[in-house]
Amino acid sequence: MARSNLELQIARSPLLRYGLAPLSVSVALGGSLLLGRFHFRNVADPLFLFAIAIAVWYAGIGPAIVAVVLSGLADTLFFIEPLYTLYVTRDDLPHFVIFVLFASLLTGFAAVRRRVERDLVQARDHLQIEVAERTQQASLLNLTHDPIFVRDMGDVVTYWNRGAQELYGWTDKEAIGRHSQELLQTIFSTPLEDIRAELLRTNRWEGELKKTKADGTQVVVASRWSLRQDDQGRAVAILETNNDITERKRREQDIQNLNQELAKRSMELESINRELEAFAYSVSHDLRAPVRHMAGYAEMLQKKASSVVDEKSNHYMAMILDSAKRMGNLIDDLLAFSRIGRAETQKTLLNLAQLVKEALTEVQQDTEGRNIAWKIGALPEFYGDRSMLRLVMVNLISNAIKFTRTRPQAEIEIGCANGNADDLVVFVRDNGVGFDMKYVHKLFGVFQRLHQSHEFEGTGIGLATVQRIMHRHGGKVWAEGLVDGGATFYFSGPKPQGDLWRS
Amino acid sequence: MEIVNKLGRILMVEDDPKDVELTLTALEEYNLANEVIVTRDGEQALDYLYSRGEYKTRSSGNPAVMLLDLKLPKVDGLEVLKQIKSDGELRMIPVVVLTSSKEEKDMVASYKLGVNAYVVKPVDFHEFVNAIKELGVFWAVINEPPPGSVRK
């Protein structure tokens, strides 16, 4: 390296390069004259040739030509008779011509050598750059987490990146040189011949493979093969990139299992629903008929016999009629309740204030003769089924009216409470008889009542209906109360999402 | 009484004897029960309308109104209704479905088949009697039945 540096420096500076010619010729001349003093013969020509060789070797062709000219002049001046003139006799001409020719030949050789050397240096530099690039590329392949390995056409592993080491557990030193099939025990889902055929035809193949890791566990990989060919187009190696999809496959399987389970469940549900529908239908027809008959015959009996039987008997008949009527109401309410579960909801954007107004009109006759202070706050728009939401309002308001009956001054407040970012909360509050929070879980059950029927009439289905409607709207219902301290019923539902709902 | 003079024939299709009794009682109360034919299932009703089987020898003419229950043995009410409304001769007979069921799907099916009225029997006997009376008065007295109907 040091030598080539020196050469490069000389080569870069023309002053040094061309200075070398007179310098070396002067040294040769001096040496020849000195040796001449000691009567050595014929040393001048070899020394001049040596000087020319030095010049051409270290400074190139230009300085060498200068050295040839200077050597010729010096030779003519100092060593060819007559001395100290530039005159050359005919006898000396061959000597002189041969000298110049030899010097030129020497220069030519040196020039060829220089060219060869320059080419070699260039080739070396090129190789160095390439090696650096390749090394960088190889280390880049090591950076990726994807397992990548190369195997030759004899299935012997020739490259094994860090991703492959991480997934399969063998280091590159352990893997390179071994047969990949022996190492990974690949299980092919497609015949290997087909894969090879496709690889040779299109230079690539991809598919799912099962492979075995160093620790014996199996992985499923998404595998991509690329064929590497030499200049003549012969296949030389296969580069294989693998992605571990074991987890994904497992999850896909889970999802598939869940979907099957879901399909099964929904089939079961559908069949239950059908049964329920048949049941409701049968209740609607068959259960109502005997109740109607009881009422009918009891009434006819009452008509015929009321004047001849005593007061107690009349009371009994009245009770039969009353019970039949109550049974009829229960059946009707229960059917309505079951219908809410089965009916399709038709959701639109609703004006709750308007719904409350309608509900108040509907319950008007219950408020006659009552002293009720209504406090109705601002109500939001609500996204839901109009008739169902109306039923919710009617049920909650008529409950509030019913359970404030014992109050000389009833207060009923309807408003919007602070919900969270996604939900609206509406409440109906009264100062009625309230309830014990101990039994709050029973409030919304079908036929569950917290008051005796002689205090407050009812079938115990109203709040269950409210709950079912709100659940069908993706909302909730809950209540707070205090014995003799009033009750508040809340329901919540998703906030309308801007224009999405309006459309 | 004018009502009695104008009274049309009522065909009742009802399998439950108690319902028959209660309905007849209600009709009697308003003197509407004289011309009531009671059939106990869909087949019998159709036999009557087509004058076949046990009704082969009945006097001719269609009823002024038909009170039809839906849940019937053999041929159910909706099938009877379908048969009547698809028959060129019988389709003019006014048919009133009189049923226990408040089921919407029955109601929709009946109207689609062309029923003339749909009445749910009230549990309360007073209401029941009123309903039957009004039905009887309207269809058998006030309404002009189609030509060919039997009038007393």
Interface residues (C-beta under 8 A of the other chain):
Chain A: A280 Y281 S284 H285 D286 R288 A289 V291 R292 H293 A295 G296 Y297 A298 E299 M300 L321 A324 K325 M327 G328 N329 D332 L335 R339
Chain B: D16 K18 D19 L22 T25 L70 K71 T99 S100 S101 K102 E103 E104 K121 P122 V123 D124 F125 H126 F128
